[in-house]
Amino acid sequence: MASALLRSATILGLLALSACSGEKSPGREGAGAPDGSVAPRASAADGEGRARVDRAGVAPESPSTFRVATFNGGLAMGVLKYVDERADPLIRELAAQPADLLCVQEFWLEEHWQKLVASTASTLPNTFRLPPGQGDGGCTHEETDPLVACAADRCAGLTQHALLPCLLQSCSAKLTSLSPECFNCLSANPRKGPDELARACLRTQAKSAAGARPPARAGGAAIPEAYSGAAGTAILTNAEILERDALVLPSAIDRRAVLYTRISPPSVGELHVFCTHLTANMEGVPHPRNASWLKDQSAQLDALLAYVDQKTGGRGTALLVGDLNTGPAKAPSISARLPAHYGRLIERGFVNPYASQEDAKCTYCFDNPLDGGRGTRGTLIDHVLLRGFEGGASGAQIMRDSLTIEAGKKKVKSGFSDHYGLLVTLSRRAS
C-alpha cells in the first residue's frame, strides 16, 4: 500500500537516523564490592539493578579482575560528521583502553573494522563479527540512471553526510524504483558518489543460488539494509573464545544481531557474553513497514532474552553488553529512555553496576561536541549488565575526551563519537 512510496521518501532518512543510537528527548575471525561480597540483585522497582561497587573508578591492573568495555563508535559514513577525520584517532584511543573484552557498535565499514583488528592484534587477539551481506551486483541501469542524473543536477559537489539530505529532498521520486538489493549495494560505502556507486553495483550476472546474501529476517521479505547488511557490532577479547554463535534480530533498514561468546578467563571464571545494538525509538520518523520502532525494540528484547536463556540454560554468569537504546533515569541529569523496556531486563535478573554508582553519567549526552555541544542532560543507554555474577563490579567511562580535527580548511572540536564508552571491572569473590 504505502510500501514503495514510503520507502523512497524515508529510506535515506532512516539510514541517517537508524545509525544514531540515542535521541535528544525528555581466535581472530574474518581477518564490586570492595569487600568482595556478592552484588545484590535488584527488584524491578529500583530500575537500576543496584550493585555494591568500588567508587574508586578504574582500578589498577590485577590478575584477579576482568574488564569489559562497550563503545559505539558512531562511524556511520554518510550520516554522522567527520567520520574520516575521527576514525584513525578513535581507533588509536580505543585500542589503548585497558579492556579484556570489548563490544563495539557502529563499525559499519570493513576498512574501519580491519583497522581496529590491526590496532588491537597484540592486546585483543580473538574476535567475532558477522560478515556483511553481499555488497555488489544488485542494480540495473533502469534503477540507477535516473538517480545518478538527479544527483548530478541537484546535488553536485556534495559528499558524505551532506549528500544524503540532498538526495532525500531533491531526488526522492527517483528512489521509488530501487529494489532492496540495489539499495543494499548503494549503501555499502557511502563515501563514494552516486555515479561511482552505480557503476560498482550494476548487476552483471545472474545471482547464484548459493550467493552470500544477508540472512533472512523475520517475515522472510527482502528489505533494504544499510551498509550492505553489515551489523556494525563485534567482540574483541584477550580470552580464548570457547564457543561462538549469533542471532540476527528482526529489524528495519539496518541489520541488528546479538553476538554470543563463551569465555572462561582464570580471573573470574566462565562468562556468557552477549554483545548487541538494539534499535532506537525514532519518534517522528515513519517506519518502512508501517509498524513502529518501539515495537521493533520490544520484539528484539523478546528474542534477546529468549536467546540468553537458550545459551545459558538459566545458569552461570551472563553479561549483556552494548548500546541497548534503553536506560534508567538518574538525578540530576540523566533522562530515562524507554524505561519499561529497561525494566524488563532488570526483571529478568540483570543488574547494572555502573548505573547504581553516585558518579554515573550519561553515555549519550547532549553536550557532546560532535552533536553541537548544546544541552546539559543526556541518557544512559550503553551498558554492561550482569546476571548471576558472584563478585564485585565497578564502572568508569572511557572515550569521553574531545579532540580537535582538521575538517576541510579549518580545525573543529569533536567527540570521538556521539556516544561515550563504558568500562566495567569485574572481580570474583574470594573463595
C-alpha positions in Angstrom: 0.0 0.0 0.0 2.4 2.7 1.2 5.4 0.5 0.6 7.2 1.8 -2.4 6.4 5.5 -1.9 7.1 5.3 1.8 10.4 3.6 1.3 11.5 6.1 -1.3 10.6 9.0 0.9 12.2 7.7 4.1 14.9 5.2 3.3 17.9 7.6 3.3 16.5 9.5 6.3 16.0 6.2 8.1 19.6 5.3 7.3 20.7 8.6 8.7 18.7 8.2 11.9 18.9 4.5 12.5 22.7 4.7 12.6 22.3 7.1 15.5 21.5 5.3 18.7 20.0 7.9 21.1 17.5 10.7 20.6 17.5 14.0 22.3 14.3 14.0 24.1 13.0 14.5 28.0 40.6 -16.8 17.6 40.5 -13.8 15.2 37.7 -14.3 12.8 37.4 -12.6 9.4 40.7 -11.2 9.0 32.3 -4.8 43.4 32.0 -4.6 46.1 35.3 -3.5 47.9 34.9 -6.4 50.3 34.3 -8.9 47.5 30.7 -9.6 48.6 28.0 -10.8 46.2 26.4 -7.8 44.5 22.7 -7.9 45.5 20.1 -8.3 42.8 17.7 -5.6 42.1 13.9 -5.6 42.1 12.1 -4.3 39.1 11.1 -1.3 41.2 14.6 0.1 41.7 15.1 0.4 37.9 18.9 0.4 38.2 19.9 -3.1 39.0 21.7 -1.9 42.1 25.0 -3.5 43.0 27.6 -2.5 45.5 30.6 -1.2 43.6 34.1 0.2 44.1 33.7 4.0 43.9 37.4 4.5 43.0 36.8 4.3 39.3 39.2 2.2 37.1 41.2 0.0 39.5 44.9 -0.8 39.0 45.6 -3.9 36.8 45.1 -7.1 38.8 45.2 -10.8 37.8 42.0 -11.2 39.8 40.0 -8.8 37.6 38.4 -8.8 34.2 37.5 -5.6 32.3 34.6 -5.4 30.0 34.0 -2.4 27.8 31.4 -1.2 25.3 31.7 1.6 22.8 29.5 2.8 20.0 32.0 4.3 17.5 29.5 6.3 15.6 31.4 5.6 12.3 28.2 6.0 10.2 29.7 7.2 7.0 27.2 9.4 5.2 25.3 10.1 8.4 27.5 11.5 11.2 30.0 14.2 10.7 33.8 13.8 10.3 33.9 10.0 10.0 37.1 10.1 8.0 38.7 12.6 10.3 37.6 10.8 13.5 38.2 7.2 12.5 42.0 6.9 13.0 42.3 8.8 16.3 39.2 7.0 17.6 40.7 3.6 16.8 44.1 4.5 18.3 42.4 5.7 21.5 40.1 2.7 21.7 43.0 0.3 21.2 44.7 1.9 24.2 41.9 1.2 26.6 42.7 -1.3 29.3 39.9 -3.8 28.3 40.0 -7.6 28.4 36.8 -7.7 26.3 35.4 -5.1 24.0 32.0 -4.9 22.4 31.9 -2.3 19.7 28.9 -1.0 17.7 28.7 1.1 14.5 31.9 -0.2 12.9 29.9 -0.4 9.7 32.6 -0.4 7.1 35.1 -3.2 6.5 38.0 -0.7 6.4 37.3 0.6 9.9 36.9 -2.9 11.3 40.2 -4.1 9.8 42.0 -1.0 11.3 40.6 -1.9 14.7 41.6 -5.5 14.3 45.2 -4.5 13.4 45.4 -2.0 16.2 44.3 -4.5 18.9 46.1 -7.6 17.5 48.5 -7.8 20.4 46.0 -7.0 23.2 42.7 -8.4 22.0 43.7 -11.1 19.5 40.4 -13.1 19.5 37.5 -11.6 17.6 34.0 -12.4 16.5 32.0 -10.4 13.9 29.3 -11.4 11.4 30.3 -10.9 7.8 28.3 -8.3 5.9 25.9 -9.3 3.2 26.8 -9.2 -0.5 27.7 -5.7 -1.5 27.5 -5.6 -5.2 25.6 -6.7 -8.3 22.2 -5.6 -7.1 21.2 -2.8 -9.5 20.1 -2.4 -13.1 20.6 0.7 -15.3 16.9 1.4 -15.1 17.2 1.8 -11.4 20.4 3.8 -11.2 20.4 6.1 -14.2 17.6 8.4 -13.1 19.1 8.6 -9.6 22.6 9.5 -10.9 21.2 12.1 -13.3 19.2 13.7 -10.5 22.1 13.7 -8.1 24.3 15.4 -10.8 21.7 18.0 -11.4 20.5 18.7 -7.8 23.4 17.6 -5.5 26.6 18.3 -7.5 29.6 18.6 -5.3 28.1 17.3 -2.1 29.6 14.4 -0.3 29.1 12.1 2.7 26.6 13.5 5.3 25.7 16.5 3.1 24.7 14.3 0.1 22.1 12.2 1.9 19.7 15.0 2.9 20.0 16.5 -0.6 19.1 13.2 -2.3 16.2 12.8 0.1 14.8 16.2 -0.5 15.5 16.6 -4.2 15.6 13.1 -5.7 13.1 11.1 -3.6 11.0 10.3 -6.6 14.0 8.6 -8.2 14.3 6.3 -5.3 10.9 4.7 -5.8 12.2 2.1 -8.2 15.1 1.0 -6.1 14.9 -2.7 -5.2 16.1 -3.7 -1.7 19.1 -5.4 -3.4 20.1 -2.3 -5.2 19.7 -0.1 -2.1 21.8 -2.6 -0.1 24.6 -2.3 -2.6 24.4 1.5 -3.0 24.6 2.0 0.8 27.7 -0.3 1.2 30.1 2.6 1.1 28.5 6.0 1.4 31.9 7.7 0.9 31.6 7.2 -2.8 29.4 9.4 -5.1 26.2 8.2 -6.7 27.8 7.7 -10.2 30.7 5.6 -8.8 28.4 3.5 -6.6 26.0 2.9 -9.5 28.8 1.6 -11.7 30.0 -0.7 -8.9 26.5 -2.0 -8.2 25.3 -2.9 -11.7 24.2 -6.5 -11.9 26.4 -8.1 -14.4 25.3 -11.7 -13.9 22.5 -13.8 -12.5 22.6 -14.3 -8.8 24.0 -17.6 -7.7 21.6 -19.8 -5.7 24.4 -20.0 -3.1 25.1 -16.3 -3.1 26.3 -14.7 0.1 23.2 -12.6 0.8 22.4 -11.5 4.3 20.4 -13.9 6.4 16.7 -13.8 6.0 14.9 -11.6 8.5 11.7 -12.4 10.4 8.9 -12.5 7.9 11.1 -13.6 5.1 10.7 -10.5 3.0 13.7 -8.8 1.4 14.2 -5.3 2.7 16.8 -2.6 2.3 19.8 -3.0 4.6 22.2 -0.1 5.2 25.9 -0.7 4.7 25.3 -3.8 2.6 23.9 -5.8 5.5 26.7 -5.2 8.0 25.6 -5.3 11.6 28.4 -3.0 12.8 28.8 -5.0 16.0 31.8 -7.1 17.1 33.6 -8.7 20.0 37.3 -8.4 20.7 38.9 -10.2 23.7 42.2 -11.5 25.1 40.3 -14.5 26.4 40.1 -17.7 24.5 36.7 -17.9 22.8 35.4 -21.4 23.7 32.1 -21.1 21.8 30.6 -18.5 19.5 27.1 -18.0 17.9 24.9 -15.2 16.7 21.2 -14.4 16.4 20.0 -11.9 13.7 17.2 -9.9 15.2 14.1 -8.6 13.5 14.8 -5.1 12.3 14.3 -2.5 9.6 16.8 -0.7 7.4 19.9 -1.7 9.3 20.8 -5.2 10.4 20.7 -6.0 14.1 22.3 -9.0 15.7 23.3 -10.5 19.0 26.8 -11.9 19.1 27.4 -14.7 21.7 30.7 -15.9 23.1 31.5 -18.2 25.9 34.8 -17.5 27.6 36.5 -18.6 30.9 39.2 -16.2 32.0 41.0 -17.6 35.1 40.4 -14.3 37.0 36.6 -14.6 37.1 35.6 -17.9 35.6 33.1 -18.8 32.9 31.2 -15.9 31.3 28.4 -16.0 28.7 28.8 -12.7 26.8 26.1 -11.2 24.6 27.1 -8.1 22.6 24.4 -6.2 20.8 23.0 -2.9 19.5 19.2 -2.6 19.7 17.1 -0.4 17.5 16.4 3.2 18.7 12.8 4.5 19.1 12.9 7.2 16.5 9.9 9.3 17.2 8.6 11.2 14.2 10.3 9.0 11.6 8.0 6.8 9.5 8.6 3.1 9.8 9.2 1.4 6.4 6.9 -1.5 7.3 4.2 0.8 8.7 4.9 -0.6 12.1 6.8 1.2 14.9 10.4 1.5 16.2 9.1 0.9 19.7 7.6 -2.5 18.6 10.9 -3.3 16.8 12.9 -2.9 20.0 10.3 -4.8 22.0 10.5 -7.7 19.6 14.3 -7.6 19.7 14.1 -7.7 23.5 11.9 -10.8 23.4 14.3 -12.5 21.0 17.4 -11.4 23.0 16.1 -12.6 26.4 15.0 -15.9 24.9 18.4 -16.3 23.3 20.2 -15.6 26.6 18.2 -18.3 28.3 18.8 -20.7 25.5 22.5 -20.3 25.5 23.0 -20.2 29.3 20.2 -22.7 30.3 19.4 -20.2 33.0 22.7 -20.9 34.8 26.1 -19.3 35.2 27.1 -15.7 34.6 25.6 -13.7 31.7 26.9 -10.4 30.5 24.7 -8.2 28.3 26.9 -5.6 26.7 26.3 -2.8 24.2 24.1 0.1 23.1 20.7 -1.1 24.2 18.9 2.2 23.4 17.1 2.0 26.7 18.1 3.0 30.2 17.0 4.4 33.6 16.6 7.9 34.9 19.1 9.2 37.4 19.2 12.5 39.1 20.2 15.1 38.4 20.8 15.0 34.7 20.1 11.5 33.2 16.8 11.1 31.5 15.1 7.7 31.2 15.0 6.1 27.8 12.2 3.6 27.2 12.2 2.7 31.0 9.6 -0.1 30.6 11.9 -1.9 28.2 14.9 -1.4 30.6 12.7 -2.7 33.4 12.2 -6.0 31.5 15.9 -6.6 31.7 16.0 -5.9 35.4 13.0 -8.1 36.0 14.9 -11.0 34.3 17.7 -10.7 36.9 20.2 -8.4 35.2 21.9 -5.8 37.4 23.6 -2.5 36.3 26.6 -1.8 38.5 27.5 1.5 36.7 24.0 3.0 36.9 24.0 2.4 40.7 27.1 4.5 41.2 26.8 8.0 42.5 29.1 9.3 39.8 27.3 7.7 36.9 27.0 9.9 33.9 25.1 9.9 30.6 26.7 8.0 27.7 24.6 9.7 25.0 25.0 13.3 26.1 23.5 16.5 24.7 26.7 18.5 25.3 28.8 16.1 23.1 30.7 18.4 20.7 30.0 16.1 17.8 26.3 16.9 18.2 26.8 20.6 18.6 27.6 20.6 22.3 24.2 22.0 23.4 22.2 20.9 26.4 23.0 19.7 29.9 21.2 16.4 30.0 21.5 13.0 28.3 20.7 9.3 28.5 22.5 6.3 29.9 21.9 3.7 27.1 25.2 2.0 26.8 25.5 -0.8 29.3 27.4 -3.7 30.8 24.7 -5.6 32.6 25.3 -8.7 34.8 23.3 -11.7 35.8 24.4 -14.4 38.1 27.8 -12.9 38.8 29.2 -13.6 42.3 31.6 -10.8 42.9 32.2 -7.1 42.7 31.8 -4.7 39.8 32.7 -1.1 39.3 32.3 1.1 36.2 34.0 4.1 34.6 33.5 6.0 31.4 36.0 5.8 28.5 36.4 7.7 25.2 35.0 10.8 26.8 37.7 13.3 25.8 37.2 15.7 22.9 39.6 16.0 20.0 40.5 18.7 17.5 40.4 17.6 13.9 41.1 19.1 10.5 37.9 19.4 8.6 38.4 21.0 5.2 40.5 24.1 5.8 39.6 24.6 9.5 40.1 23.0 12.8 37.0 21.8 14.7 36.3 20.4 18.1 34.6 17.0 18.1 33.9 14.0 20.2 35.4 10.6 19.2 31.8 9.6 18.7 28.3 10.7 19.5 28.5 8.2 22.4 30.9 7.9 25.3 32.1 4.4 26.2 31.9 2.4 29.4 34.3 0.0 31.1 33.3 -2.3 34.0 35.8 -4.1 36.1 34.7 -7.5 37.4 36.4 -9.0 40.5 35.4 -12.5 41.6 34.6 -13.1 45.2 37.4 -14.8 47.1 36.6 -18.4 47.9 
